[in-house]
Amino acid sequence: MELNQLQDNPGARKSRMRVGRGIGSTKGKTCGRGGKGQTSRSGVAIKGFEGGQMPIHRRLPKRGFNNHTRVDFDVITLRDLQVMIDNGSFKAGDTVTTAALKEKGIIPKTSEGVKLLFKGELKAKLSVDIERASANAKAAIEKLGGSVTVKVKQPKREKVKKDPKTGKAIKA
């Protein structure tokens, strides 16, 4: 076989449909796009259009609420802390902080904070400085002689009283 004898298998390359070549081609005049209007032009994609039927995204009811101020915490348990001590990430008596956890790659760098939960068992004394901690986890660490410092992310907002007639805020 020579290089000039190489060719594709029959039917491997299908030629594109040539439109606008007369009524005998079945793709003449409107080229398969139907009648007039917006959809006969190029660059049109009517998203969610169901031929005049009410679209599904409008037929179904809205549900739920998306809180845009929500803070998602990465969860760490007492068992996770013990595993970190066992594999040498931290030593007994060290201070575990959010920054240290990010630096060692235990939580993602984009993390907004860490929450410590009471699950598993911790055997070593640690000092923990994070955003949230459950009461049981805090008690378990303090029982071993360690300490838990919980950072307050956002101060609680004071409720503003409003004047019932005008609706404006009243300073208390």
C-alpha positions as CSV (number, residue, x, y, z in Angstrom):
1,M,0.0,0.0,0.0
2,E,1.3,3.5,-0.9
3,L,0.5,6.8,0.7
4,N,-1.5,7.9,-2.3
5,Q,-3.8,4.9,-1.9
6,L,-4.9,5.8,1.7
7,Q,-8.6,6.7,2.0
8,D,-11.4,6.8,4.5
9,N,-13.8,3.9,4.9
10,P,-16.9,4.4,2.8
11,G,-19.4,6.6,4.7
12,A,-16.9,7.8,7.3
13,R,-17.2,11.4,6.2
14,K,-20.7,12.6,5.6
15,S,-21.0,15.8,3.5
16,R,-23.1,18.6,5.1
17,M,-26.6,19.4,3.9
18,R,-26.5,22.0,1.2
19,V,-29.5,24.3,1.8
20,G,-31.2,26.8,-0.5
21,R,-30.7,24.8,-3.8
22,G,-34.2,24.7,-5.1
23,I,-37.5,22.9,-4.2
24,G,-36.4,19.6,-5.5
25,S,-33.7,19.3,-2.7
26,T,-36.3,19.3,0.2
27,K,-34.2,22.1,1.7
28,G,-35.0,24.9,-0.7
29,K,-36.6,28.3,-0.1
30,T,-36.8,28.4,3.7
31,C,-34.0,25.8,4.1
32,G,-35.9,23.7,6.7
33,R,-36.4,26.7,9.1
34,G,-40.2,27.0,8.6
35,G,-41.9,30.3,8.0
36,K,-41.0,33.9,8.8
37,G,-40.0,35.6,12.0
38,Q,-37.5,35.4,14.8
39,T,-36.7,31.7,14.5
40,S,-36.1,31.8,10.8
41,R,-33.0,34.0,11.5
42,S,-29.6,32.8,12.6
43,G,-28.4,33.3,16.2
44,V,-31.8,32.6,17.9
45,A,-32.3,30.2,20.7
46,I,-35.5,30.7,22.7
47,K,-34.7,29.0,26.0
48,G,-37.6,27.2,27.6
49,F,-40.0,27.8,24.7
50,E,-42.5,25.0,24.4
51,G,-44.4,26.0,21.3
52,G,-46.8,28.3,23.2
53,Q,-47.5,25.8,25.9
54,M,-46.8,27.3,29.4
55,P,-43.1,26.4,30.0
56,I,-42.3,23.9,32.7
57,H,-40.3,26.4,34.7
58,R,-43.5,28.5,35.0
59,R,-45.9,25.6,35.6
60,L,-44.0,24.3,38.6
61,P,-44.3,26.3,41.9
62,K,-41.4,28.1,43.5
63,R,-40.1,26.5,46.6
64,G,-37.7,27.4,49.4
65,F,-35.4,30.3,50.1
66,N,-31.8,30.9,49.3
67,N,-30.1,32.9,52.1
68,H,-27.3,35.0,50.4
69,T,-25.7,35.8,53.8
70,R,-25.3,32.2,54.9
71,V,-21.9,31.2,56.0
72,D,-20.9,27.6,55.2
73,F,-18.5,26.0,57.7
74,D,-16.2,23.1,57.0
75,V,-16.7,20.4,59.7
76,I,-13.9,18.9,61.7
77,T,-14.5,16.3,64.4
78,L,-12.6,15.2,67.5
79,R,-11.7,12.0,65.6
80,D,-10.2,14.1,62.8
81,L,-8.1,16.0,65.3
82,Q,-6.8,12.7,66.7
83,V,-5.9,11.4,63.2
84,M,-4.0,14.7,62.6
85,I,-2.0,14.2,65.8
86,D,-1.4,10.5,64.9
87,N,-0.1,11.3,61.4
88,G,2.1,14.2,62.6
89,S,0.2,17.2,61.2
90,F,-0.1,18.5,64.7
91,K,1.6,17.7,68.0
92,A,0.0,17.4,71.4
93,G,-0.2,20.8,73.0
94,D,-0.3,22.7,69.6
95,T,-2.8,25.4,68.7
96,V,-5.1,24.3,65.9
97,T,-6.3,27.4,63.9
98,T,-8.3,27.9,60.7
99,A,-5.2,29.3,59.0
100,A,-3.1,26.3,60.1
101,L,-5.7,23.9,58.7
102,K,-5.8,25.7,55.4
103,E,-2.0,25.8,55.2
104,K,-1.7,22.0,55.7
105,G,-4.5,21.4,53.1
106,I,-6.9,19.8,55.5
107,I,-9.7,22.3,54.6
108,P,-9.9,24.3,51.3
109,K,-8.3,27.7,51.1
110,T,-11.7,29.2,50.1
111,S,-13.3,28.0,53.4
112,E,-15.2,30.6,55.3
113,G,-14.6,28.9,58.7
114,V,-14.4,25.7,60.7
115,K,-16.9,24.1,63.1
116,L,-15.7,21.5,65.6
117,L,-18.1,18.6,66.3
118,F,-18.2,16.0,69.0
119,K,-17.7,12.7,67.2
120,G,-15.0,10.2,67.9
121,E,-12.4,10.4,70.7
122,L,-9.5,12.7,71.3
123,K,-6.7,11.5,73.6
124,A,-4.2,14.5,73.4
125,K,-4.3,18.0,74.9
126,L,-4.9,20.6,72.2
127,S,-5.6,24.3,72.0
128,V,-8.2,25.1,69.4
129,D,-8.9,28.5,67.9
130,I,-11.8,28.3,65.4
131,E,-15.1,29.9,64.4
132,R,-17.6,27.5,65.9
133,A,-17.6,24.5,68.2
134,S,-20.3,22.3,69.7
135,A,-20.8,22.4,73.5
136,N,-19.9,18.7,73.8
137,A,-16.7,19.0,71.7
138,K,-15.7,22.1,73.8
139,A,-16.3,20.1,77.0
140,A,-14.3,17.1,75.8
141,I,-11.2,19.2,74.9
142,E,-11.4,21.2,78.2
143,K,-11.7,17.9,80.1
144,L,-8.3,16.9,78.7
145,G,-6.8,20.2,79.8
146,G,-6.9,21.9,76.4
147,S,-8.8,25.1,75.5
148,V,-11.3,26.2,72.8
149,T,-11.5,29.7,71.6
150,V,-14.5,30.5,69.5
151,K,-14.3,33.5,67.2
152,V,-17.4,35.5,66.6
153,K,-17.7,36.1,62.8
154,Q,-20.5,38.7,62.8
155,P,-21.8,40.8,65.6
156,K,-25.5,40.3,66.3
157,R,-27.5,43.2,64.8
158,E,-29.8,45.1,67.1
159,K,-33.5,45.1,66.2
160,V,-34.6,48.4,64.9
161,K,-38.0,49.7,66.2
162,K,-40.1,51.3,63.5
163,D,-42.8,54.0,64.0
164,P,-46.1,52.4,63.2
165,K,-47.5,55.5,61.4
166,T,-44.5,56.6,59.3
167,G,-42.6,53.3,59.1
168,K,-39.3,55.1,59.9
169,A,-36.7,53.8,62.3
170,I,-36.8,55.0,65.9
171,K,-33.7,55.3,67.9
172,A,-34.2,53.7,71.3
